[in-house]
């Protein structure tokens, strides 16, 4: 058996339960931006349970306080304006 045989999708089909990233196992979470530091491309955000997290907004584009962010692995992937 070669390495390519071992990694083939027939032997190890991807698991897609719709809730977790296939690469890292993390989940994406909607968060609200509370404070934005555009110079450092960071935002202090809060999730629906009240947990706060600093989020990298470098690839999300323009973010303002109050916007909803789809956060995965500490990075905002999508923004919905407030």
C-alpha positions as MATLAB code, in Angstrom:
seq = 'XXXXXXXXXXXXXXXXXXXXXXXXXXXXXXXXXXXXXXXXXXXXXXXXXXXXXXXXXXXXXXXXXXXXXXXXXXXXXXXXXX';
ca = [
       0.000    0.000    0.000;
       1.374    3.417   -0.984;
       0.851    6.735    0.787;
      -1.574    7.809   -1.929;
      -3.548    4.587   -1.415;
      -3.724    5.226    2.320;
      -5.037    8.764    1.795;
      -7.552    7.935   -0.884;
     -11.123    9.005   -0.340;
     -12.279    5.401   -0.787;
     -10.397    4.276    2.306;
     -11.069    7.395    4.383;
     -14.193    9.184    3.166;
     -14.579   12.678    4.670;
     -17.041   13.024    7.499;
     -19.369   15.946    6.927;
     -21.915   16.336    9.683;
     -22.377   20.012    8.753;
     -21.218   21.245   12.148;
     -17.423   20.960   12.177;
     -14.546   21.900    9.912;
     -13.182   18.839    8.110;
      -9.622   20.135    8.475;
      -9.371   21.164   12.121;
     -12.592   19.999   13.789;
     -13.451   23.514   15.004;
     -16.927   24.965   14.588;
     -17.901   28.364   13.191;
     -19.753   30.636   15.606;
     -21.728   33.830   15.126;
     -20.383   36.616   17.337;
     -21.153   40.323   17.788;
     -18.321   42.881   17.531;
     -18.153   45.024   20.678;
     -15.000   47.037   19.985;
     -12.892   47.197   16.820;
      -9.186   48.018   16.498;
      -8.790   48.515   12.747;
      -5.069   49.334   13.006;
      -4.321   45.886   14.479;
      -7.191   44.157   12.584;
      -8.716   42.831   15.816;
     -12.166   42.973   17.341;
     -13.414   42.157   20.819;
     -16.495   40.009   20.244;
     -19.149   38.251   22.297;
     -21.103   35.084   21.469;
     -24.725   34.293   22.360;
     -23.625   32.836   25.716;
     -21.822   36.036   26.697;
     -18.317   34.638   26.180;
     -15.830   37.211   24.931;
     -13.027   36.572   22.477;
     -10.522   38.647   20.534;
     -11.023   37.911   16.835;
      -8.745   38.499   13.836;
     -10.737   40.566   11.319;
      -8.008   40.807    8.674;
      -9.808   38.742    6.022;
     -13.377   39.799    6.859;
     -13.144   43.276    5.362;
     -14.590   46.345    7.065;
     -16.005   45.612   10.529;
     -17.805   48.037   12.847;
     -19.030   47.719   16.421;
     -22.356   45.909   16.438;
     -21.674   43.852   13.287;
     -22.243   40.091   13.361;
     -19.170   38.026   12.482;
     -18.945   34.380   11.514;
     -15.848   33.283   13.457;
     -13.846   30.127   12.824;
     -10.570   29.286   14.585;
     -10.290   32.841   15.930;
     -10.736   34.550   12.558;
     -13.784   36.322   11.173;
     -14.710   34.816    7.806;
     -17.892   36.775    7.058;
     -19.478   39.999    8.285;
     -23.121   41.030    8.489;
     -23.486   44.775    9.149;
     -25.466   45.857   12.210;
];
